[in-house]
């Protein structure tokens, strides 16, 4: 019985450690992206939401449909924090994915609180496979038409991926926090290419 208690204690500690690492990575990523926004004409925003998979993710790569929603809350640009910007985001797409990697093609609609819209086509960097939550693309039309979009999302439940890889529990919903960057193609600094 003591061994079971020890194992459960170790698992709880591991959960806390992974949660702390994910939170630190998220804060670090936003800080680094905010620093990049100071150098590049762009907008860096925090994003949180979820992606759901029509067929839950397992360790096998299979064709899957994905949909989701998110909120954009805090944004910065080259002048610092941008007050009053918020948005709702809708995702829809498909592609090959597993517990850890994806090659999704995703359509994204951003509904800004000023009534303007952005419609973007996103994909896995370099065509994939790439980690879940890593996407890039271009705003096809709308408020930021022509801007590059770089998205990095972290799983709010870090051990969900491990559980999936071990075959314990597939991923049906991926709750995330992260950043989305809208950057002007014409003023992109060297070294910031996708």
TIKE-737023 format. One record per atom (N, C-alpha, C): x, y, z; atom name. Coordinates in nm, 2 decimals. Each point is the difference from the previous one (the first is absolute). Layout:
REM TIKE-737023
(pt (X, Y, Z), "CA")
...
***
This chain:
REM TIKE-737023
(pt (0.08, -0.12, 0.00), "N")
(pt (-0.08, 0.12, 0.00), "CA")
(pt (0.09, 0.13, 0.00), "C")
(pt (0.11, -0.01, 0.08), "N")
(pt (0.09, 0.12, 0.00), "CA")
(pt (0.06, 0.03, -0.14), "C")
(pt (0.03, -0.11, -0.07), "N")
(pt (0.05, 0.02, -0.14), "CA")
(pt (-0.10, 0.07, -0.09), "C")
(pt (-0.12, -0.03, 0.02), "N")
(pt (-0.11, 0.06, -0.08), "CA")
(pt (-0.01, 0.15, 0.03), "C")
(pt (0.01, 0.03, 0.13), "N")
(pt (-0.01, 0.14, 0.04), "CA")
(pt (0.12, 0.07, -0.05), "C")
(pt (0.12, -0.06, 0.01), "N")
(pt (0.12, 0.06, -0.06), "CA")
(pt (-0.01, 0.03, -0.15), "C")
(pt (-0.05, -0.10, -0.07), "N")
(pt (-0.02, 0.02, -0.15), "CA")
(pt (-0.10, 0.11, -0.02), "C")
(pt (-0.11, 0.00, 0.07), "N")
(pt (-0.10, 0.11, -0.02), "CA")
(pt (0.06, 0.14, 0.03), "C")
(pt (0.08, 0.00, 0.10), "N")
(pt (0.07, 0.13, 0.04), "CA")
(pt (0.10, 0.04, -0.11), "C")
(pt (0.07, -0.09, -0.05), "N")
(pt (0.09, 0.03, -0.11), "CA")
(pt (-0.07, 0.05, -0.12), "C")
(pt (-0.11, -0.07, -0.04), "N")
(pt (-0.08, 0.05, -0.11), "CA")
(pt (-0.05, 0.14, 0.02), "C")
(pt (-0.06, 0.03, 0.12), "N")
(pt (-0.05, 0.13, 0.03), "CA")
(pt (0.12, 0.11, -0.02), "C")
(pt (0.11, -0.04, 0.05), "N")
(pt (0.12, 0.09, -0.01), "CA")
(pt (0.04, 0.02, -0.15), "C")
(pt (-0.01, -0.10, -0.07), "N")
(pt (0.03, 0.01, -0.15), "CA")
(pt (-0.10, 0.09, -0.07), "C")
(pt (-0.13, -0.02, 0.04), "N")
(pt (-0.10, 0.09, -0.06), "CA")
(pt (0.03, 0.14, 0.03), "C")
(pt (0.03, 0.03, 0.13), "N")
(pt (0.03, 0.14, 0.04), "CA")
(pt (0.12, 0.05, -0.08), "C")
(pt (0.10, -0.08, -0.01), "N")
(pt (0.13, 0.04, -0.07), "CA")
(pt (-0.03, 0.03, -0.15), "C")
(pt (-0.08, -0.09, -0.06), "N")
(pt (-0.03, 0.03, -0.14), "CA")
(pt (-0.09, 0.12, -0.02), "C")
(pt (-0.09, 0.02, 0.09), "N")
(pt (-0.08, 0.12, 0.00), "CA")
(pt (0.08, 0.13, 0.02), "C")
(pt (0.09, 0.00, 0.09), "N")
(pt (0.09, 0.11, 0.02), "CA")
(pt (0.09, 0.03, -0.12), "C")
(pt (0.05, -0.11, -0.06), "N")
(pt (0.09, 0.02, -0.12), "CA")
(pt (-0.09, 0.06, -0.11), "C")
(pt (-0.12, -0.05, -0.02), "N")
(pt (-0.09, 0.05, -0.11), "CA")
(pt (-0.03, 0.15, 0.02), "C")
(pt (-0.03, 0.03, 0.13), "N")
(pt (-0.03, 0.14, 0.03), "CA")
(pt (0.12, 0.09, -0.02), "C")
(pt (0.12, -0.04, 0.04), "N")
(pt (0.12, 0.07, -0.02), "CA")
(pt (0.03, 0.02, -0.15), "C")
(pt (-0.02, -0.11, -0.08), "N")
(pt (0.02, 0.01, -0.14), "CA")
(pt (-0.09, 0.10, -0.07), "C")
(pt (-0.13, 0.00, 0.05), "N")
(pt (-0.10, 0.09, -0.06), "CA")
(pt (0.04, 0.14, 0.03), "C")
(pt (0.04, 0.03, 0.13), "N")
(pt (0.04, 0.14, 0.03), "CA")
(pt (0.13, 0.04, -0.07), "C")
(pt (0.09, -0.09, -0.01), "N")
(pt (0.13, 0.03, -0.08), "CA")
(pt (-0.03, 0.02, -0.14), "C")
(pt (-0.09, -0.08, -0.06), "N")
(pt (-0.03, 0.02, -0.14), "CA")
(pt (-0.07, 0.13, -0.02), "C")
(pt (-0.09, 0.04, 0.08), "N")
(pt (-0.07, 0.13, -0.01), "CA")
(pt (0.10, 0.11, 0.01), "C")
(pt (0.09, -0.01, 0.10), "N")
(pt (0.10, 0.11, 0.02), "CA")
(pt (0.10, 0.00, -0.13), "C")
(pt (0.04, -0.11, -0.05), "N")
(pt (0.08, 0.00, -0.12), "CA")
(pt (-0.07, 0.05, -0.12), "C")
(pt (-0.13, -0.03, -0.01), "N")
(pt (-0.08, 0.04, -0.12), "CA")
(pt (-0.02, 0.15, 0.02), "C")
(pt (-0.02, 0.05, 0.12), "N")
(pt (-0.02, 0.14, 0.02), "CA")
(pt (0.12, 0.08, -0.03), "C")
(pt (0.12, -0.06, 0.03), "N")
(pt (0.13, 0.07, -0.04), "CA")
(pt (0.01, 0.00, -0.15), "C")
(pt (-0.05, -0.11, -0.07), "N")
(pt (0.01, 0.00, -0.14), "CA")
(pt (-0.09, 0.11, -0.06), "C")
(pt (-0.12, 0.02, 0.06), "N")
(pt (-0.09, 0.10, -0.04), "CA")
(pt (0.06, 0.14, 0.00), "C")
(pt (0.09, 0.02, 0.09), "N")
(pt (0.07, 0.12, 0.01), "CA")
(pt (0.10, 0.03, -0.12), "C")
(pt (0.05, -0.12, -0.06), "N")
(pt (0.09, 0.01, -0.11), "CA")
(pt (-0.07, -0.01, -0.13), "C")
(pt (-0.12, -0.06, -0.01), "N")
(pt (-0.07, -0.03, -0.12), "CA")
(pt (-0.13, 0.08, 0.01), "C")
(pt (-0.05, 0.05, -0.12), "N")
(pt (-0.13, 0.06, 0.00), "CA")
(pt (-0.10, -0.11, 0.01), "C")
(pt (-0.05, -0.02, 0.12), "N")
(pt (-0.10, -0.11, 0.02), "CA")
(pt (-0.08, 0.01, 0.12), "C")
(pt (-0.09, -0.09, 0.02), "N")
(pt (-0.08, 0.00, 0.12), "CA")
(pt (0.01, -0.14, 0.06), "C")
(pt (0.03, -0.01, 0.13), "N")
(pt (0.02, -0.13, 0.07), "CA")
(pt (-0.11, 0.00, 0.10), "C")
(pt (-0.08, -0.11, 0.00), "N")
(pt (-0.12, -0.01, 0.09), "CA")
(pt (0.00, -0.14, 0.07), "C")
(pt (-0.04, 0.00, 0.13), "N")
(pt (-0.02, -0.12, 0.07), "CA")
(pt (-0.13, -0.06, -0.05), "C")
(pt (-0.01, -0.14, 0.00), "N")
(pt (-0.11, -0.07, -0.05), "CA")
(pt (-0.03, -0.12, 0.09), "C")
(pt (-0.12, -0.02, 0.03), "N")
(pt (-0.04, -0.13, 0.08), "CA")
(pt (-0.13, -0.05, -0.06), "C")
(pt (-0.01, -0.13, 0.00), "N")
(pt (-0.12, -0.07, -0.05), "CA")
(pt (0.02, -0.15, -0.01), "C")
(pt (-0.07, -0.06, -0.10), "N")
(pt (0.01, -0.14, -0.01), "CA")
(pt (-0.01, -0.04, -0.15), "C")
(pt (0.06, -0.12, -0.03), "N")
(pt (-0.02, -0.07, -0.13), "CA")
(pt (-0.06, -0.13, 0.03), "C")
(pt (-0.10, -0.04, -0.07), "N")
(pt (-0.06, -0.13, 0.01), "CA")
(pt (0.02, -0.08, -0.13), "C")
(pt (0.02, -0.13, 0.02), "N")
(pt (0.03, -0.09, -0.11), "CA")
(pt (-0.12, -0.10, -0.02), "C")
(pt (-0.05, 0.00, -0.13), "N")
(pt (-0.12, -0.09, -0.03), "CA")
(pt (0.03, -0.14, 0.04), "C")
(pt (0.12, -0.04, -0.03), "N")
(pt (0.05, -0.13, 0.05), "CA")
(pt (0.11, 0.02, 0.09), "C")
(pt (-0.01, -0.04, 0.13), "N")
(pt (0.10, 0.04, 0.10), "CA")
(pt (0.14, -0.04, -0.05), "C")
(pt (0.10, 0.08, 0.04), "N")
(pt (0.14, -0.03, -0.03), "CA")
(pt (0.05, -0.12, 0.08), "C")
(pt (0.07, -0.09, -0.07), "N")
(pt (0.07, -0.11, 0.06), "CA")
(pt (0.15, 0.01, -0.05), "C")
(pt (0.08, -0.11, 0.04), "N")
(pt (0.14, 0.00, -0.04), "CA")
(pt (0.01, -0.03, -0.15), "C")
(pt (-0.10, -0.04, -0.07), "N")
(pt (0.00, -0.03, -0.14), "CA")
(pt (-0.03, 0.12, -0.08), "C")
(pt (0.08, 0.03, -0.11), "N")
(pt (-0.03, 0.11, -0.09), "CA")
(pt (-0.12, -0.04, -0.08), "C")
(pt (-0.11, 0.09, 0.00), "N")
(pt (-0.11, -0.03, -0.08), "CA")
(pt (-0.06, 0.13, -0.04), "C")
(pt (-0.08, 0.00, -0.11), "N")
(pt (-0.07, 0.12, -0.05), "CA")
(pt (-0.11, 0.03, 0.10), "C")
(pt (-0.01, 0.13, 0.04), "N")
(pt (-0.10, 0.05, 0.10), "CA")
(pt (-0.05, 0.13, -0.04), "C")
(pt (-0.12, 0.03, 0.05), "N")
(pt (-0.06, 0.14, -0.01), "CA")
(pt (0.02, 0.06, 0.13), "C")
(pt (0.02, 0.14, 0.00), "N")
(pt (0.03, 0.07, 0.12), "CA")
(pt (-0.09, 0.13, -0.01), "C")
(pt (-0.05, 0.04, 0.12), "N")
(pt (-0.08, 0.13, 0.01), "CA")
(pt (0.03, 0.05, 0.14), "C")
(pt (-0.02, 0.13, 0.02), "N")
(pt (0.02, 0.06, 0.13), "CA")
(pt (-0.03, 0.14, 0.01), "C")
(pt (0.01, 0.06, 0.12), "N")
(pt (-0.02, 0.14, 0.03), "CA")
(pt (0.10, 0.05, 0.09), "C")
(pt (0.03, 0.13, 0.00), "N")
(pt (0.09, 0.06, 0.09), "CA")
(pt (-0.03, 0.15, 0.02), "C")
(pt (0.06, 0.06, 0.10), "N")
(pt (-0.01, 0.14, 0.03), "CA")
(pt (0.14, 0.06, -0.01), "C")
(pt (0.00, 0.12, -0.06), "N")
(pt (0.12, 0.08, 0.00), "CA")
(pt (-0.03, 0.11, 0.11), "C")
(pt (0.10, 0.02, 0.09), "N")
(pt (-0.03, 0.10, 0.11), "CA")
(pt (0.10, 0.11, 0.01), "C")
(pt (0.13, -0.03, 0.02), "N")
(pt (0.10, 0.10, 0.01), "CA")
(pt (0.09, 0.00, -0.12), "C")
(pt (0.02, 0.13, -0.05), "N")
(pt (0.09, 0.01, -0.12), "CA")
(pt (0.10, 0.11, 0.03), "C")
(pt (0.12, -0.01, -0.07), "N")
(pt (0.10, 0.10, 0.00), "CA")
(pt (0.05, 0.02, -0.14), "C")
(pt (0.05, 0.12, -0.03), "N")
(pt (0.06, 0.03, -0.13), "CA")
(pt (0.13, 0.07, 0.03), "C")
(pt (0.06, 0.06, -0.10), "N")
(pt (0.14, 0.06, 0.01), "CA")
(pt (0.00, 0.12, 0.10), "C")
(pt (-0.12, 0.05, 0.03), "N")
(pt (-0.01, 0.11, 0.10), "CA")
(pt (-0.04, -0.04, 0.14), "C")
(pt (-0.02, -0.13, 0.02), "N")
(pt (-0.03, -0.06, 0.13), "CA")
(pt (-0.14, -0.05, 0.00), "C")
(pt (-0.07, -0.01, 0.12), "N")
(pt (-0.13, -0.06, 0.01), "CA")
(pt (-0.10, 0.08, -0.08), "C")
(pt (-0.09, -0.07, -0.07), "N")
(pt (-0.11, 0.06, -0.08), "CA")
(pt (-0.13, -0.02, 0.08), "C")
(pt (-0.06, 0.11, 0.04), "N")
(pt (-0.11, 0.00, 0.09), "CA")
(pt (-0.13, -0.04, -0.08), "C")
(pt (-0.09, -0.07, 0.06), "N")
(pt (-0.13, -0.02, -0.06), "CA")
(pt (-0.02, -0.10, -0.11), "C")
(pt (0.11, -0.08, -0.03), "N")
(pt (-0.01, -0.09, -0.11), "CA")
(pt (-0.04, -0.14, 0.06), "C")
(pt (-0.11, -0.05, -0.05), "N")
(pt (-0.04, -0.14, 0.03), "CA")
(pt (-0.06, -0.06, -0.13), "C")
(pt (-0.01, -0.13, 0.00), "N")
(pt (-0.06, -0.07, -0.12), "CA")
(pt (-0.04, -0.14, 0.04), "C")
(pt (-0.10, -0.05, -0.08), "N")
(pt (-0.04, -0.14, 0.01), "CA")
(pt (0.06, -0.06, -0.13), "C")
(pt (0.05, -0.13, 0.02), "N")
(pt (0.06, -0.07, -0.11), "CA")
(pt (-0.07, -0.13, -0.03), "C")
(pt (-0.02, -0.03, -0.12), "N")
(pt (-0.06, -0.13, -0.04), "CA")
(pt (0.09, -0.08, -0.09), "C")
(pt (0.02, -0.13, 0.02), "N")
(pt (0.09, -0.08, -0.08), "CA")
(pt (-0.08, -0.12, -0.06), "C")
(pt (0.04, -0.04, -0.12), "N")
(pt (-0.05, -0.11, -0.06), "CA")
(pt (0.10, -0.06, -0.10), "C")
(pt (0.02, -0.13, -0.01), "N")
(pt (0.09, -0.05, -0.09), "CA")
(pt (0.02, -0.15, 0.00), "C")
(pt (0.10, -0.05, -0.06), "N")
(pt (0.02, -0.15, 0.00), "CA")
(pt (0.15, -0.02, -0.04), "C")
(pt (0.04, -0.13, 0.02), "N")
(pt (0.13, -0.04, -0.03), "CA")
(pt (0.04, -0.12, 0.08), "C")
(pt (0.13, -0.04, -0.02), "N")
(pt (0.05, -0.12, 0.07), "CA")
(pt (0.05, 0.04, 0.14), "C")
(pt (-0.03, -0.07, 0.10), "N")
(pt (0.04, 0.03, 0.14), "CA")
(pt (0.01, -0.12, 0.08), "C")
(pt (0.08, 0.01, 0.11), "N")
(pt (0.01, -0.10, 0.10), "CA")
(pt (0.01, 0.07, 0.14), "C")
(pt (0.03, -0.06, 0.10), "N")
(pt (0.00, 0.06, 0.14), "CA")
(pt (0.10, 0.12, 0.00), "C")
(pt (0.11, -0.01, -0.08), "N")
(pt (0.11, 0.10, 0.02), "CA")
(pt (0.02, 0.08, -0.13), "C")
(pt (-0.03, -0.05, -0.11), "N")
(pt (0.03, 0.08, -0.13), "CA")
(pt (-0.13, 0.02, -0.08), "C")
(pt (0.01, 0.10, -0.08), "N")
(pt (-0.12, 0.03, -0.09), "CA")
(pt (0.05, 0.06, -0.13), "C")
(pt (-0.08, -0.02, -0.11), "N")
(pt (0.02, 0.07, -0.13), "CA")
(pt (-0.13, 0.06, -0.04), "C")
(pt (-0.06, 0.07, 0.09), "N")
(pt (-0.13, 0.06, -0.03), "CA")
(pt (0.00, 0.12, -0.09), "C")
(pt (-0.10, 0.01, -0.08), "N")
(pt (-0.03, 0.12, -0.07), "CA")
(pt (-0.13, 0.06, 0.06), "C")
(pt (0.01, 0.12, 0.06), "N")
(pt (-0.10, 0.06, 0.08), "CA")
(pt (-0.05, 0.13, -0.06), "C")
(pt (-0.13, 0.02, -0.01), "N")
(pt (-0.05, 0.14, -0.02), "CA")
(pt (-0.03, 0.06, 0.13), "C")
(pt (0.04, 0.13, 0.01), "N")
(pt (-0.02, 0.07, 0.13), "CA")
(pt (-0.08, 0.13, -0.03), "C")
(pt (-0.10, 0.03, 0.07), "N")
(pt (-0.08, 0.12, 0.00), "CA")
(pt (0.02, 0.08, 0.13), "C")
(pt (0.05, 0.12, -0.01), "N")
(pt (0.02, 0.08, 0.12), "CA")
(pt (-0.11, 0.11, 0.00), "C")
(pt (-0.08, 0.01, 0.10), "N")
(pt (-0.10, 0.10, 0.01), "CA")
(pt (0.04, 0.10, 0.10), "C")
(pt (0.06, 0.12, -0.04), "N")
(pt (0.05, 0.10, 0.09), "CA")
(pt (-0.11, 0.07, 0.07), "C")
(pt (0.02, 0.06, 0.12), "N")
(pt (-0.11, 0.07, 0.07), "CA")
(pt (-0.03, 0.13, -0.06), "C")
(pt (0.07, 0.05, -0.10), "N")
(pt (-0.04, 0.12, -0.07), "CA")
(pt (-0.09, -0.03, -0.13), "C")
(pt (-0.04, -0.13, -0.01), "N")
(pt (-0.08, -0.04, -0.11), "CA")
(pt (0.07, -0.05, -0.12), "C")
(pt (0.13, 0.02, -0.01), "N")
(pt (0.07, -0.05, -0.12), "CA")
(pt (0.04, -0.14, 0.01), "C")
(pt (0.03, -0.06, -0.11), "N")
(pt (0.03, -0.15, -0.01), "CA")
(pt (0.13, -0.02, -0.07), "C")
(pt (0.06, -0.12, 0.03), "N")
(pt (0.12, -0.05, -0.07), "CA")
(pt (-0.03, -0.14, -0.03), "C")
(pt (0.02, -0.04, -0.12), "N")
(pt (-0.01, -0.14, -0.04), "CA")
(pt (0.14, -0.05, -0.05), "C")
(pt (0.05, -0.11, 0.07), "N")
(pt (0.14, -0.04, -0.03), "CA")
(pt (0.00, -0.15, -0.03), "C")
(pt (0.10, -0.04, -0.08), "N")
(pt (0.02, -0.14, -0.03), "CA")
(pt (0.13, -0.04, 0.08), "C")
(pt (-0.01, -0.10, 0.08), "N")
(pt (0.11, -0.04, 0.09), "CA")
(pt (0.04, -0.14, -0.04), "C")
(pt (0.13, -0.03, 0.02), "N")
(pt (0.05, -0.14, -0.02), "CA")
(pt (0.11, -0.02, 0.10), "C")
(pt (0.04, -0.13, 0.00), "N")
(pt (0.12, -0.04, 0.08), "CA")
(pt (0.13, 0.07, -0.06), "C")
(pt (0.09, 0.05, 0.08), "N")
(pt (0.12, 0.06, -0.06), "CA")
(pt (0.07, -0.10, -0.09), "C")
(pt (0.05, 0.04, -0.11), "N")
(pt (0.07, -0.08, -0.10), "CA")
(pt (-0.08, -0.11, -0.05), "C")
(pt (-0.14, 0.01, 0.01), "N")
(pt (-0.09, -0.10, -0.05), "CA")
(pt (-0.02, -0.12, 0.09), "C")
(pt (0.08, 0.00, 0.12), "N")
(pt (-0.02, -0.10, 0.10), "CA")
(pt (0.08, -0.12, -0.03), "C")
(pt (0.00, -0.10, 0.08), "N")
(pt (-0.07, 0.01, 0.13), "CA")
(pt (0.07, 0.09, 0.10), "C")
(pt (-0.09, 0.06, 0.08), "N")
(pt (0.05, 0.10, 0.11), "CA")
(pt (-0.07, -0.03, 0.12), "C")
(pt (0.05, 0.05, 0.12), "N")
(pt (-0.07, -0.02, 0.12), "CA")
(pt (-0.15, 0.05, 0.00), "C")
(pt (-0.08, -0.06, 0.07), "N")
(pt (-0.14, 0.05, 0.02), "CA")
(pt (0.01, 0.14, 0.05), "C")
(pt (-0.07, 0.10, -0.06), "N")
(pt (0.00, 0.13, 0.05), "CA")
(pt (0.09, 0.10, -0.08), "C")
(pt (0.08, -0.06, -0.09), "N")
(pt (0.09, 0.08, -0.08), "CA")
(pt (-0.05, 0.02, -0.14), "C")
(pt (-0.04, 0.13, -0.04), "N")
(pt (-0.06, 0.03, -0.13), "CA")
(pt (0.06, 0.13, -0.05), "C")
(pt (-0.01, 0.01, -0.13), "N")
(pt (0.04, 0.12, -0.07), "CA")
(pt (-0.09, 0.02, -0.12), "C")
(pt (0.00, 0.13, -0.05), "N")
(pt (-0.09, 0.02, -0.11), "CA")
(pt (0.00, 0.15, -0.04), "C")
(pt (-0.10, 0.04, -0.07), "N")
(pt (-0.02, 0.14, -0.05), "CA")
(pt (-0.14, 0.04, 0.02), "C")
(pt (-0.03, 0.12, 0.03), "N")
(pt (-0.13, 0.06, 0.01), "CA")
(pt (-0.05, 0.02, -0.15), "C")
(pt (-0.09, -0.08, -0.04), "N")
(pt (-0.05, 0.00, -0.14), "CA")
(pt (-0.08, 0.13, -0.03), "C")
(pt (-0.08, 0.04, 0.09), "N")
(pt (-0.07, 0.13, -0.02), "CA")
(pt (-0.06, 0.04, 0.14), "C")
(pt (-0.01, 0.13, 0.01), "N")
(pt (-0.06, 0.06, 0.13), "CA")
(pt (0.09, 0.11, 0.05), "C")
(pt (-0.01, 0.03, 0.13), "N")
(pt (0.06, 0.11, 0.06), "CA")
(pt (0.15, 0.00, -0.02), "C")
(pt (0.07, -0.12, 0.01), "N")
(pt (0.14, -0.01, -0.01), "CA")
(pt (0.04, -0.07, -0.13), "C")
(pt (-0.07, 0.02, -0.11), "N")
(pt (0.02, -0.07, -0.12), "CA")
(pt (0.15, 0.00, -0.04), "C")
(pt (0.05, -0.11, -0.04), "N")
(pt (0.14, -0.01, -0.04), "CA")
(pt (0.10, -0.02, 0.11), "C")
(pt (-0.04, 0.01, 0.12), "N")
(pt (0.09, -0.03, 0.11), "CA")
(pt (0.03, -0.14, 0.02), "C")
(pt (0.12, -0.04, 0.04), "N")
(pt (0.03, -0.13, 0.04), "CA")
(pt (-0.06, -0.03, 0.14), "C")
(pt (-0.04, -0.12, 0.02), "N")
(pt (-0.05, -0.04, 0.13), "CA")
(pt (0.08, -0.12, 0.05), "C")
(pt (0.05, 0.02, 0.12), "N")
(pt (0.08, -0.11, 0.07), "CA")
(pt (-0.07, -0.03, 0.13), "C")
(pt (-0.03, -0.13, 0.02), "N")
(pt (-0.08, -0.04, 0.11), "CA")
(pt (0.08, -0.11, 0.08), "C")
(pt (0.01, 0.02, 0.13), "N")
(pt (0.06, -0.10, 0.09), "CA")
(pt (-0.09, -0.02, 0.12), "C")
(pt (-0.05, -0.12, 0.01), "N")
(pt (-0.10, -0.03, 0.11), "CA")
(pt (0.06, -0.12, 0.08), "C")
(pt (-0.02, 0.02, 0.14), "N")
(pt (0.05, -0.10, 0.09), "CA")
(pt (-0.12, -0.07, 0.06), "C")
(pt (0.01, -0.13, 0.02), "N")
(pt (-0.11, -0.08, 0.06), "CA")
(pt (-0.01, 0.04, 0.15), "C")
(pt (-0.12, 0.04, 0.04), "N")
(pt (-0.03, 0.04, 0.14), "CA")
(pt (0.01, -0.13, 0.09), "C")
(pt (-0.01, -0.12, -0.06), "N")
(pt (0.01, -0.12, 0.08), "CA")
(pt (0.12, -0.08, -0.05), "C")
(pt (0.12, 0.04, 0.05), "N")
(pt (0.13, -0.05, -0.06), "CA")
(pt (0.01, -0.15, 0.00), "C")
(pt (-0.05, -0.07, 0.09), "N")
(pt (0.01, -0.15, 0.01), "CA")
(pt (-0.10, -0.07, -0.09), "C")
(pt (-0.09, 0.08, -0.06), "N")
(pt (-0.10, -0.06, -0.10), "CA")
(pt (0.08, -0.07, -0.11), "C")
(pt (0.10, 0.07, -0.05), "N")
(pt (0.08, -0.06, -0.11), "CA")
(pt (0.07, -0.13, 0.04), "C")
(pt (0.06, 0.00, 0.11), "N")
(pt (0.06, -0.12, 0.05), "CA")
(pt (-0.10, -0.12, 0.02), "C")
(pt (-0.11, 0.03, 0.05), "N")
(pt (-0.11, -0.10, 0.02), "CA")
(pt (-0.04, -0.05, -0.14), "C")
(pt (-0.01, 0.08, -0.10), "N")
(pt (-0.04, -0.04, -0.13), "CA")
(pt (0.11, -0.09, -0.06), "C")
(pt (0.13, 0.05, 0.01), "N")
(pt (0.11, -0.08, -0.06), "CA")
(pt (0.01, -0.14, 0.07), "C")
(pt (-0.03, -0.01, 0.13), "N")
(pt (0.00, -0.13, 0.07), "CA")
(pt (-0.12, -0.08, -0.03), "C")
(pt (-0.10, 0.05, -0.08), "N")
(pt (-0.12, -0.07, -0.03), "CA")
(pt (-0.10, -0.01, 0.11), "C")
(pt (0.02, 0.08, 0.10), "N")
(pt (-0.10, 0.00, 0.11), "CA")
(pt (-0.13, 0.08, -0.04), "C")
(pt (0.02, 0.12, -0.06), "N")
(pt (-0.12, 0.08, -0.03), "CA")
(pt (0.02, 0.08, -0.12), "C")
(pt (-0.08, -0.01, -0.11), "N")
(pt (0.02, 0.08, -0.12), "CA")
(pt (-0.04, 0.15, 0.03), "C")
(pt (0.05, 0.09, -0.08), "N")
(pt (-0.03, 0.14, 0.01), "CA")
(pt (-0.12, 0.03, -0.08), "C")
(pt (-0.11, 0.04, 0.06), "N")
(pt (-0.12, 0.04, -0.07), "CA")
(pt (-0.01, 0.15, -0.01), "C")
(pt (0.04, 0.07, 0.11), "N")
(pt (0.00, 0.14, 0.01), "CA")
(pt (0.14, 0.05, 0.05), "C")
(pt (0.05, 0.10, -0.07), "N")
(pt (0.14, 0.05, 0.03), "CA")
(pt (-0.03, 0.14, 0.05), "C")
(pt (0.00, 0.02, 0.13), "N")
(pt (-0.01, 0.14, 0.06), "CA")
(pt (0.13, 0.06, 0.00), "C")
(pt (0.01, 0.13, -0.05), "N")
(pt (0.13, 0.06, -0.01), "CA")
(pt (0.00, 0.15, 0.04), "C")
(pt (0.13, 0.04, 0.02), "N")
(pt (0.03, 0.14, 0.02), "CA")
(pt (0.12, 0.03, -0.09), "C")
(pt (0.02, 0.12, -0.05), "N")
(pt (0.11, 0.02, -0.08), "CA")
(pt (0.00, 0.14, -0.06), "C")
(pt (0.07, 0.02, -0.11), "N")
(pt (0.01, 0.13, -0.07), "CA")
(pt (-0.03, -0.01, -0.14), "C")
(pt (-0.05, 0.11, -0.06), "N")
(pt (-0.02, 0.01, -0.14), "CA")
(pt (0.06, 0.13, -0.04), "C")
(pt (0.09, 0.00, -0.11), "N")
(pt (0.07, 0.12, -0.04), "CA")
(pt (-0.05, 0.03, -0.14), "C")
(pt (-0.04, 0.12, -0.03), "N")
(pt (-0.03, 0.06, -0.13), "CA")
(pt (0.11, 0.09, -0.03), "C")
(pt (0.08, -0.03, -0.11), "N")
(pt (0.12, 0.08, -0.03), "CA")
(pt (-0.01, 0.04, -0.15), "C")
(pt (0.04, 0.13, -0.02), "N")
(pt (0.00, 0.05, -0.14), "CA")
(pt (0.11, -0.06, -0.08), "C")
(pt (-0.04, -0.06, -0.12), "N")
(pt (0.10, -0.06, -0.08), "CA")
(pt (0.10, 0.09, -0.05), "C")
(pt (-0.03, 0.13, -0.03), "N")
(pt (0.09, 0.10, -0.06), "CA")
(pt (0.10, 0.05, 0.10), "C")
(pt (-0.02, -0.01, 0.13), "N")
(pt (0.09, 0.06, 0.09), "CA")
(pt (0.07, -0.11, 0.09), "C")
(pt (-0.01, -0.12, -0.04), "N")
(pt (0.05, -0.11, 0.07), "CA")
(pt (0.16, 0.01, 0.02), "C")
(pt (0.04, -0.01, 0.12), "N")
(pt (0.15, 0.01, 0.03), "CA")
(pt (0.07, -0.13, -0.04), "C")
(pt (0.12, 0.00, -0.04), "N")
(pt (0.08, -0.12, -0.03), "CA")
(pt (0.00, -0.09, 0.12), "C")
(pt (-0.02, -0.13, -0.02), "N")
(pt (0.01, -0.10, 0.11), "CA")
(pt (-0.14, -0.03, 0.06), "C")
(pt (-0.10, 0.07, -0.05), "N")
(pt (-0.14, -0.02, 0.06), "CA")
(pt (-0.09, -0.08, -0.10), "C")
(pt (0.06, -0.05, -0.11), "N")
(pt (-0.07, -0.07, -0.10), "CA")
(pt (-0.07, -0.13, 0.06), "C")
(pt (-0.10, -0.04, -0.06), "N")
(pt (-0.07, -0.13, 0.04), "CA")
(pt (0.08, -0.11, -0.04), "C")
***
